[in-house]
Amino acid sequence: MIQDLDDTLGRLLRASLPKDWADKVQISFAAPDGEFPPQSVALPAIDLFLYDVRENLELRSNERFVRRDDQGRAVQQAAPARVDFSYLITAWPSQAVNDPWKDEHRLLGEVMRALLKHRNIPRALLQGELAGQDLPLPVAMLQSGLLQSPGEFWQALGGRPKVSLHYTVTVAVPVLPDVEGPLVLDRNLRMELLQASKETA
């Protein structure tokens, strides 16, 4: 599922960035450490580093939903868990420009503009397992990140601090199996008249 989400975000950026950037920029999901970019990643590059995965407790639900399958049977589905996947997005400029920081800021600005266009990831871009989801995939952009200390984070990765964007996608993750049974079409109510006994008459 995580690989499908990565592929989806890659397609989202390719579809939303201006064509001149979309054609030349590389998209990476590697850790932006002191060894970044890897030799396999050409510059300029956008890096989406998945740094946190946790259940969204505000969206937790114990409800069960009933639907009819192809054979006419009733299928009870438990509400899926809602999981937040948080990415740290950084931009890495081309080494051929005179002012790398300008190129970096321009690229990061285009990424920000592209992602702010969508409050939910468009269904047409969903890949793999995500393509069959009934629930939308809402996103949160430019919210306060989960990193308590960005400076310590970059130090732990062995790299220099960089300006970055926080981007969170909420995905529905099925956790309980479906329960099948006969489909109930009618409801019968039977009433009986109880006669009072002689003792209580």
Helices and strands as residue ranges (DSSP letters): H 2-16, H 19-24, E 26-28, E 45-55, G 57-59, E 64-68, E 74-78, E 81-92, H 100-116, G 123-125, G 128-132, E 139-141, H 150-157, E 165-173, E 179-181
